């Protein structure tokens, strides 16, 4: 249904042609090899594969190919993850025809990450909420850095190495953070980071 919808959106648009669609990594790589598309619309919710893992592989093989994430998920941490994995834009499946065309035109001429106006506003609102929440919880810049790295799955040693701190200092920071936020363990801290948008850039 999504593919047919995109075909309908692009019908009559002389500047864009849908050259095919793929259901897995093998089909996508073959399609890119034979059709040489300028832009790929990539779903995050694939049957047997993770969309971000596929994006990472595509980036390794085709670093200059433009990739727009097309998904139903509006969560800000997924938008940040899309940026981290070097996607060129992020678009919702229920986007209007104009937004799809705007996204396609944008990524072809700009290196700036594309985000539709509605998601930009949502992102700003949530970042404002996050900043107010962080201030209310009296979290320091260093503590925020450590929370982000913990939420990314970094170990205490990896955090220490990245921030040029001793392992003891990182452990102390983590204990202080848990105490401040009244959390029991690291799993609770990861949940806190996502629920309060601490991962936002």
C-alpha positions as protocol buffer text, in pm:
chain_id: "A"
residue {
  index: 1
  type: UNK
  ca { x: 0 y: 0 z: 0 }
}
residue {
  index: 2
  type: UNK
  ca { x: 285 y: 238 z: 86 }
}
residue {
  index: 3
  type: UNK
  ca { x: 464 y: 165 z: -243 }
}
residue {
  index: 4
  type: UNK
  ca { x: 144 y: 217 z: -442 }
}
residue {
  index: 5
  type: UNK
  ca { x: 84 y: 542 z: -256 }
}
residue {
  index: 6
  type: UNK
  ca { x: 431 y: 669 z: -343 }
}
residue {
  index: 7
  type: UNK
  ca { x: 381 y: 569 z: -707 }
}
residue {
  index: 8
  type: UNK
  ca { x: 59 y: 771 z: -709 }
}
residue {
  index: 9
  type: UNK
  ca { x: 229 y: 1070 z: -546 }
}
residue {
  index: 10
  type: UNK
  ca { x: 508 y: 1070 z: -803 }
}
residue {
  index: 11
  type: UNK
  ca { x: 289 y: 1010 z: -1107 }
}
residue {
  index: 12
  type: UNK
  ca { x: 296 y: 1315 z: -1328 }
}
residue {
  index: 13
  type: UNK
  ca { x: 614 y: 1447 z: -1165 }
}
residue {
  index: 14
  type: UNK
  ca { x: 858 y: 1477 z: -1453 }
}
residue {
  index: 15
  type: UNK
  ca { x: 1164 y: 1529 z: -1232 }
}
residue {
  index: 16
  type: UNK
  ca { x: 1123 y: 1199 z: -1045 }
}
residue {
  index: 17
  type: UNK
  ca { x: 1079 y: 838 z: -1155 }
}
residue {
  index: 18
  type: UNK
  ca { x: 1026 y: 546 z: -920 }
}
residue {
  index: 19
  type: UNK
  ca { x: 1273 y: 286 z: -1050 }
}
residue {
  index: 20
  type: UNK
  ca { x: 1167 y: 0 z: -825 }
}
residue {
  index: 21
  type: UNK
  ca { x: 1127 y: -122 z: -468 }
}
residue {
  index: 22
  type: UNK
  ca { x: 1307 y: -380 z: -257 }
}
residue {
  index: 23
  type: UNK
  ca { x: 1188 y: -597 z: 33 }
}
residue {
  index: 24
  type: UNK
  ca { x: 1527 y: -688 z: 181 }
}
residue {
  index: 25
  type: UNK
  ca { x: 1900 y: -607 z: 173 }
}
residue {
  index: 26
  type: UNK
  ca { x: 1981 y: -833 z: -121 }
}
residue {
  index: 27
  type: UNK
  ca { x: 1707 y: -686 z: -339 }
}
residue {
  index: 28
  type: UNK
  ca { x: 1805 y: -331 z: -242 }
}
residue {
  index: 29
  type: UNK
  ca { x: 2174 y: -376 z: -327 }
}
residue {
  index: 30
  type: UNK
  ca { x: 2081 y: -532 z: -662 }
}
residue {
  index: 31
  type: UNK
  ca { x: 1837 y: -252 z: -736 }
}
residue {
  index: 32
  type: UNK
  ca { x: 2097 y: 14 z: -659 }
}
residue {
  index: 33
  type: UNK
  ca { x: 2358 y: -163 z: -873 }
}
residue {
  index: 34
  type: UNK
  ca { x: 2132 y: -188 z: -1177 }
}
residue {
  index: 35
  type: UNK
  ca { x: 1921 y: 128 z: -1152 }
}
residue {
  index: 36
  type: UNK
  ca { x: 2166 y: 376 z: -993 }
}
residue {
  index: 37
  type: UNK
  ca { x: 1898 y: 578 z: -810 }
}
residue {
  index: 38
  type: UNK
  ca { x: 1975 y: 921 z: -668 }
}
residue {
  index: 39
  type: UNK
  ca { x: 1750 y: 878 z: -365 }
}
residue {
  index: 40
  type: UNK
  ca { x: 1636 y: 579 z: -160 }
}
residue {
  index: 41
  type: UNK
  ca { x: 1327 y: 590 z: 63 }
}
residue {
  index: 42
  type: UNK
  ca { x: 1403 y: 348 z: 347 }
}
residue {
  index: 43
  type: UNK
  ca { x: 1145 y: 204 z: 587 }
}
residue {
  index: 44
  type: UNK
  ca { x: 1263 y: 133 z: 943 }
}
residue {
  index: 45
  type: UNK
  ca { x: 1011 y: -145 z: 1001 }
}
residue {
  index: 46
  type: UNK
  ca { x: 1130 y: -430 z: 779 }
}
residue {
  index: 47
  type: UNK
  ca { x: 1017 y: -791 z: 811 }
}
residue {
  index: 48
  type: UNK
  ca { x: 1351 y: -960 z: 883 }
}
residue {
  index: 49
  type: UNK
  ca { x: 1597 y: -672 z: 900 }
}
residue {
  index: 50
  type: UNK
  ca { x: 1654 y: -356 z: 1100 }
}
residue {
  index: 51
  type: UNK
  ca { x: 1625 y: -43 z: 889 }
}
residue {
  index: 52
  type: UNK
  ca { x: 1918 y: 126 z: 1065 }
}
residue {
  index: 53
  type: UNK
  ca { x: 2145 y: -175 z: 1008 }
}
residue {
  index: 54
  type: UNK
  ca { x: 2049 y: -166 z: 642 }
}
residue {
  index: 55
  type: UNK
  ca { x: 2117 y: 208 z: 629 }
}
residue {
  index: 56
  type: UNK
  ca { x: 2462 y: 147 z: 777 }
}
residue {
  index: 57
  type: UNK
  ca { x: 2541 y: -113 z: 509 }
}
residue {
  index: 58
  type: UNK
  ca { x: 2413 y: 111 z: 229 }
}
residue {
  index: 59
  type: UNK
  ca { x: 2629 y: 396 z: 359 }
}
residue {
  index: 60
  type: UNK
  ca { x: 2938 y: 172 z: 347 }
}
residue {
  index: 61
  type: UNK
  ca { x: 2867 y: 65 z: -11 }
}
residue {
  index: 62
  type: UNK
  ca { x: 2726 y: 390 z: -148 }
}
residue {
  index: 63
  type: UNK
  ca { x: 2844 y: 685 z: 65 }
}
residue {
  index: 64
  type: UNK
  ca { x: 2704 y: 946 z: -176 }
}
residue {
  index: 65
  type: UNK
  ca { x: 2358 y: 795 z: -218 }
}
residue {
  index: 66
  type: UNK
  ca { x: 2081 y: 1007 z: -67 }
}
residue {
  index: 67
  type: UNK
  ca { x: 1867 y: 816 z: 186 }
}
residue {
  index: 68
  type: UNK
  ca { x: 1541 y: 942 z: 336 }
}
residue {
  index: 69
  type: UNK
  ca { x: 1391 y: 746 z: 624 }
}
residue {
  index: 70
  type: UNK
  ca { x: 1021 y: 689 z: 553 }
}
residue {
  index: 71
  type: UNK
  ca { x: 840 y: 564 z: 861 }
}
residue {
  index: 72
  type: UNK
  ca { x: 534 y: 583 z: 1084 }
}
residue {
  index: 73
  type: UNK
  ca { x: 740 y: 657 z: 1397 }
}
residue {
  index: 74
  type: UNK
  ca { x: 761 y: 1016 z: 1524 }
}
residue {
  index: 75
  type: UNK
  ca { x: 988 y: 950 z: 1824 }
}
residue {
  index: 76
  type: UNK
  ca { x: 1268 y: 1204 z: 1851 }
}
residue {
  index: 77
  type: UNK
  ca { x: 1531 y: 950 z: 1950 }
}
residue {
  index: 78
  type: UNK
  ca { x: 1473 y: 774 z: 1615 }
}
residue {
  index: 79
  type: UNK
  ca { x: 1525 y: 1104 z: 1431 }
}
residue {
  index: 80
  type: UNK
  ca { x: 1852 y: 1154 z: 1619 }
}
residue {
  index: 81
  type: UNK
  ca { x: 1951 y: 796 z: 1540 }
}
residue {
  index: 82
  type: UNK
  ca { x: 1876 y: 858 z: 1171 }
}
residue {
  index: 83
  type: UNK
  ca { x: 2112 y: 1155 z: 1180 }
}
residue {
  index: 84
  type: UNK
  ca { x: 2377 y: 948 z: 1357 }
}
residue {
  index: 85
  type: UNK
  ca { x: 2356 y: 681 z: 1086 }
}
residue {
  index: 86
  type: UNK
  ca { x: 2393 y: 955 z: 822 }
}
residue {
  index: 87
  type: UNK
  ca { x: 2047 y: 952 z: 669 }
}
residue {
  index: 88
  type: UNK
  ca { x: 1969 y: 1262 z: 463 }
}
residue {
  index: 89
  type: UNK
  ca { x: 1616 y: 1312 z: 587 }
}
residue {
  index: 90
  type: UNK
  ca { x: 1325 y: 1179 z: 791 }
}
residue {
  index: 91
  type: UNK
  ca { x: 969 y: 1166 z: 663 }
}
residue {
  index: 92
  type: UNK
  ca { x: 643 y: 1019 z: 794 }
}
residue {
  index: 93
  type: UNK
  ca { x: 442 y: 778 z: 583 }
}
residue {
  index: 94
  type: UNK
  ca { x: 132 y: 993 z: 621 }
}
residue {
  index: 95
  type: UNK
  ca { x: 311 y: 1296 z: 475 }
}
residue {
  index: 96
  type: UNK
  ca { x: 133 y: 1493 z: 206 }
}
residue {
  index: 97
  type: UNK
  ca { x: 248 y: 1480 z: -155 }
}
residue {
  index: 98
  type: UNK
  ca { x: 405 y: 1823 z: -121 }
}
residue {
  index: 99
  type: UNK
  ca { x: 622 y: 1714 z: 173 }
}
residue {
  index: 100
  type: UNK
  ca { x: 752 y: 1411 z: -18 }
}
residue {
  index: 101
  type: UNK
  ca { x: 846 y: 1627 z: -315 }
}
residue {
  index: 102
  type: UNK
  ca { x: 1000 y: 1887 z: -84 }
}
residue {
  index: 103
  type: UNK
  ca { x: 1210 y: 1617 z: 83 }
}
residue {
  index: 104
  type: UNK
  ca { x: 1328 y: 1471 z: -248 }
}
residue {
  index: 105
  type: UNK
  ca { x: 1423 y: 1811 z: -388 }
}
residue {
  index: 106
  type: UNK
  ca { x: 1592 y: 1913 z: -63 }
}
residue {
  index: 107
  type: UNK
  ca { x: 1825 y: 1614 z: -29 }
}
residue {
  index: 108
  type: UNK
  ca { x: 1933 y: 1639 z: -393 }
}
residue {
  index: 109
  type: UNK
  ca { x: 2063 y: 1994 z: -354 }
}
residue {
  index: 110
  type: UNK
  ca { x: 2151 y: 2020 z: 15 }
}
residue {
  index: 111
  type: UNK
  ca { x: 2364 y: 1837 z: 269 }
}
residue {
  index: 112
  type: UNK
  ca { x: 2138 y: 1960 z: 550 }
}
residue {
  index: 113
  type: UNK
  ca { x: 1923 y: 1695 z: 717 }
}
residue {
  index: 114
  type: UNK
  ca { x: 1558 y: 1724 z: 603 }
}
residue {
  index: 115
  type: UNK
  ca { x: 1281 y: 1725 z: 859 }
}
residue {
  index: 116
  type: UNK
  ca { x: 923 y: 1835 z: 776 }
}
residue {
  index: 117
  type: UNK
  ca { x: 788 y: 2144 z: 951 }
}
residue {
  index: 118
  type: UNK
  ca { x: 559 y: 1948 z: 1184 }
}
residue {
  index: 119
  type: UNK
  ca { x: 842 y: 1735 z: 1319 }
}
residue {
  index: 120
  type: UNK
  ca { x: 1071 y: 2039 z: 1347 }
}
residue {
  index: 121
  type: UNK
  ca { x: 813 y: 2207 z: 1574 }
}
residue {
  index: 122
  type: UNK
  ca { x: 765 y: 1889 z: 1776 }
}
residue {
  index: 123
  type: UNK
  ca { x: 1141 y: 1855 z: 1814 }
}
residue {
  index: 124
  type: UNK
  ca { x: 1176 y: 2215 z: 1935 }
}
residue {
  index: 125
  type: UNK
  ca { x: 888 y: 2178 z: 2180 }
}
residue {
  index: 126
  type: UNK
  ca { x: 1035 y: 1860 z: 2324 }
}
residue {
  index: 127
  type: UNK
  ca { x: 1384 y: 2009 z: 2345 }
}
residue {
  index: 128
  type: UNK
  ca { x: 1238 y: 2304 z: 2536 }
}
residue {
  index: 129
  type: UNK
  ca { x: 1063 y: 2061 z: 2771 }
}
residue {
  index: 130
  type: UNK
  ca { x: 1387 y: 1865 z: 2805 }
}
residue {
  index: 131
  type: UNK
  ca { x: 1589 y: 2175 z: 2892 }
}
residue {
  index: 132
  type: UNK
  ca { x: 1335 y: 2283 z: 3155 }
}
residue {
  index: 133
  type: UNK
  ca { x: 1328 y: 1931 z: 3299 }
}
residue {
  index: 134
  type: UNK
  ca { x: 1708 y: 1909 z: 3312 }
}
residue {
  index: 135
  type: UNK
  ca { x: 1724 y: 2246 z: 3490 }
}
residue {
  index: 136
  type: UNK
  ca { x: 1457 y: 2136 z: 3739 }
}
residue {
  index: 137
  type: UNK
  ca { x: 1647 y: 1814 z: 3813 }
}
residue {
  index: 138
  type: UNK
  ca { x: 1972 y: 2011 z: 3862 }
}
residue {
  index: 139
  type: UNK
  ca { x: 2166 y: 1797 z: 3615 }
}
residue {
  index: 140
  type: UNK
  ca { x: 2508 y: 1925 z: 3513 }
}
residue {
  index: 141
  type: UNK
  ca { x: 2647 y: 1931 z: 3158 }
}
residue {
  index: 142
  type: UNK
  ca { x: 2881 y: 1643 z: 3246 }
}
residue {
  index: 143
  type: UNK
  ca { x: 2593 y: 1439 z: 3388 }
}
residue {
  index: 144
  type: UNK
  ca { x: 2391 y: 1494 z: 3072 }
}
residue {
  index: 145
  type: UNK
  ca { x: 2687 y: 1375 z: 2864 }
}
residue {
  index: 146
  type: UNK
  ca { x: 2710 y: 1059 z: 3073 }
}
residue {
  index: 147
  type: UNK
  ca { x: 2335 y: 994 z: 3058 }
}
residue {
  index: 148
  type: UNK
  ca { x: 2345 y: 1018 z: 2677 }
}
residue {
  index: 149
  type: UNK
  ca { x: 2637 y: 776 z: 2655 }
}
residue {
  index: 150
  type: UNK
  ca { x: 2475 y: 531 z: 2897 }
}
residue {
  index: 151
  type: UNK
  ca { x: 2156 y: 541 z: 2689 }
}
residue {
  index: 152
  type: UNK
  ca { x: 2365 y: 465 z: 2378 }
}
residue {
  index: 153
  type: UNK
  ca { x: 2479 y: 144 z: 2549 }
}
residue {
  index: 154
  type: UNK
  ca { x: 2832 y: 257 z: 2637 }
}
residue {
  index: 155
  type: UNK
  ca { x: 3006 y: 80 z: 2924 }
}
residue {
  index: 156
  type: UNK
  ca { x: 3164 y: 272 z: 3213 }
}
residue {
  index: 157
  type: UNK
  ca { x: 3509 y: 210 z: 3062 }
}
residue {
  index: 158
  type: UNK
  ca { x: 3398 y: 331 z: 2717 }
}
residue {
  index: 159
  type: UNK
  ca { x: 3251 y: 645 z: 2873 }
}
residue {
  index: 160
  type: UNK
  ca { x: 3571 y: 704 z: 3070 }
}
residue {
  index: 161
  type: UNK
  ca { x: 3782 y: 670 z: 2755 }
}
residue {
  index: 162
  type: UNK
  ca { x: 3555 y: 895 z: 2546 }
}
residue {
  index: 163
  type: UNK
  ca { x: 3535 y: 1173 z: 2807 }
}
residue {
  index: 164
  type: UNK
  ca { x: 3896 y: 1135 z: 2926 }
}
residue {
  index: 165
  type: UNK
  ca { x: 3786 y: 1056 z: 3281 }
}
residue {
  index: 166
  type: UNK
  ca { x: 3893 y: 789 z: 3527 }
}
residue {
  index: 167
  type: UNK
  ca { x: 3670 y: 484 z: 3570 }
}
residue {
  index: 168
  type: UNK
  ca { x: 3618 y: 582 z: 3933 }
}
residue {
  index: 169
  type: UNK
  ca { x: 3496 y: 931 z: 3830 }
}
residue {
  index: 170
  type: UNK
  ca { x: 3246 y: 783 z: 3582 }
}
residue {
  index: 171
  type: UNK
  ca { x: 3115 y: 540 z: 3844 }
}
residue {
  index: 172
  type: UNK
  ca { x: 3077 y: 828 z: 4090 }
}
residue {
  index: 173
  type: UNK
  ca { x: 2886 y: 1035 z: 3832 }
}
residue {
  index: 174
  type: UNK
  ca { x: 2654 y: 743 z: 3755 }
}
residue {
  index: 175
  type: UNK
  ca { x: 2578 y: 689 z: 4124 }
}
residue {
  index: 176
  type: UNK
  ca { x: 2511 y: 1061 z: 4173 }
}
residue {
  index: 177
  type: UNK
  ca { x: 2282 y: 1068 z: 3869 }
}
residue {
  index: 178
  type: UNK
  ca { x: 2079 y: 772 z: 3995 }
}
residue {
  index: 179
  type: UNK
  ca { x: 2048 y: 939 z: 4335 }
}
residue {
  index: 180
  type: UNK
  ca { x: 1941 y: 1275 z: 4187 }
}
residue {
  index: 181
  type: UNK
  ca { x: 1679 y: 1117 z: 3965 }
}
residue {
  index: 182
  type: UNK
  ca { x: 1568 y: 866 z: 4229 }
}
residue {
  index: 183
  type: UNK
  ca { x: 1632 y: 573 z: 3995 }
}
residue {
  index: 184
  type: UNK
  ca { x: 1734 y: 224 z: 4096 }
}
residue {
  index: 185
  type: UNK
  ca { x: 1960 y: 106 z: 3815 }
}
residue {
  index: 186
  type: UNK
  ca { x: 2104 y: 174 z: 3468 }
}
residue {
  index: 187
  type: UNK
  ca { x: 1800 y: 24 z: 3294 }
}
residue {
  index: 188
  type: UNK
  ca { x: 1583 y: 285 z: 3470 }
}
residue {
  index: 189
  type: UNK
  ca { x: 1828 y: 554 z: 3360 }
}
residue {
  index: 190
  type: UNK
  ca { x: 1807 y: 447 z: 2994 }
}
residue {
  index: 191
  type: UNK
  ca { x: 1427 y: 456 z: 3016 }
}
residue {
  index: 192
  type: UNK
  ca { x: 1446 y: 801 z: 3176 }
}
residue {
  index: 193
  type: UNK
  ca { x: 1668 y: 928 z: 2892 }
}
residue {
  index: 194
  type: UNK
  ca { x: 1424 y: 822 z: 2622 }
}
residue {
  index: 195
  type: UNK
  ca { x: 1109 y: 929 z: 2803 }
}
residue {
  index: 196
  type: UNK
  ca { x: 1248 y: 1277 z: 2876 }
}
residue {
  index: 197
  type: UNK
  ca { x: 1421 y: 1328 z: 2541 }
}
residue {
  index: 198
  type: UNK
  ca { x: 1765 y: 1364 z: 2698 }
}
residue {
  index: 199
  type: UNK
  ca { x: 1909 y: 1209 z: 2381 }
}
residue {
  index: 200
  type: UNK
  ca { x: 1806 y: 1509 z: 2170 }
}
residue {
  index: 201
  type: UNK
  ca { x: 2099 y: 1702 z: 2029 }
}
